[in-house]
């Protein structure tokens, strides 16, 4: 598993060395996806404009390699895919 750095980007997002790369999600049966963001999860599922940064721990936002619906997992559950 990788360790995250705490460099802050905009809107509550954090830098991670694997952003934009294929990763293995050990929290979801070793599913492979693209790490899109490391950011808080707003939890309210409001599709509208978010005007505040949620005060929640960051989660890893992943998208399927071939496209589809994103999912989230714990940042400590991902590592670089071969």
C-alpha positions as CSV (number, residue, x, y, z in Angstrom):
1,X,0.0,0.0,0.0
2,X,1.1,3.5,-0.6
3,X,1.4,6.4,1.9
4,X,-0.2,9.7,1.1
5,X,1.5,13.0,1.1
6,X,-0.3,15.9,2.7
7,X,0.3,18.5,0.0
8,X,-3.0,20.3,-0.3
9,X,-4.5,21.1,-3.7
10,X,-7.7,23.0,-4.3
11,X,-11.1,22.3,-2.8
12,X,-9.9,19.9,-0.1
13,X,-8.1,17.6,-2.6
14,X,-4.8,16.2,-1.6
15,X,-1.8,15.3,-3.7
16,X,-1.0,11.6,-4.1
17,X,1.9,10.1,-6.2
18,X,-0.5,7.8,-8.0
19,X,-3.0,10.4,-9.2
20,X,-4.0,9.5,-12.8
21,X,-2.5,6.1,-12.6
22,X,-3.9,2.5,-12.5
23,X,-4.2,1.3,-8.9
24,X,-5.4,-1.9,-7.2
25,X,-8.1,-1.4,-4.6
26,X,-7.5,-4.1,-1.9
27,X,-10.7,-2.9,-0.1
28,X,-12.9,-4.1,-3.1
29,X,-11.6,-7.5,-4.1
30,X,-8.4,-6.1,-5.8
31,X,-10.5,-4.2,-8.3
32,X,-8.3,-2.1,-10.7
33,X,-9.1,1.5,-11.4
34,X,-7.7,4.9,-12.1
35,X,-7.0,7.1,-9.1
36,X,-8.9,10.3,-9.9
37,X,-8.7,12.2,-6.6
38,X,-7.9,12.0,-2.9
39,X,-10.6,14.2,-1.3
40,X,-13.3,14.3,1.3
41,X,-16.6,12.6,0.6
42,X,-19.5,15.0,1.1
43,X,-21.8,12.1,2.1
44,X,-25.0,13.9,1.4
45,X,-25.1,12.9,-2.3
46,X,-26.3,16.4,-3.3
47,X,-25.6,16.7,-7.0
48,X,-25.6,20.5,-6.8
49,X,-22.8,22.9,-6.3
50,X,-20.7,22.2,-3.2
51,X,-19.8,25.5,-1.5
52,X,-17.8,24.2,1.4
53,X,-15.2,21.6,2.0
54,X,-16.6,18.7,4.1
55,X,-14.9,18.1,7.4
56,X,-14.5,14.4,6.8
57,X,-11.4,12.2,6.2
58,X,-10.2,11.9,2.6
59,X,-11.2,9.0,0.5
60,X,-9.6,7.7,-2.8
61,X,-11.9,8.3,-5.8
62,X,-11.4,5.6,-8.4
63,X,-12.9,5.2,-11.9
64,X,-13.0,1.9,-13.9
65,X,-10.2,1.6,-16.5
66,X,-12.7,1.2,-19.3
67,X,-15.1,3.9,-18.1
68,X,-18.2,3.7,-15.9
69,X,-19.2,4.7,-12.4
70,X,-16.6,5.9,-9.9
71,X,-16.3,4.4,-6.5
72,X,-14.4,5.3,-3.3
73,X,-12.1,3.4,-1.0
74,X,-9.8,4.2,1.8
75,X,-6.5,5.8,0.8
76,X,-4.6,3.0,2.6
77,X,-6.3,0.4,0.5
78,X,-4.6,1.3,-2.8
79,X,-1.3,0.5,-4.4
80,X,0.1,0.9,-7.9
81,X,-1.1,-1.7,-10.4
82,X,1.6,-3.6,-12.4
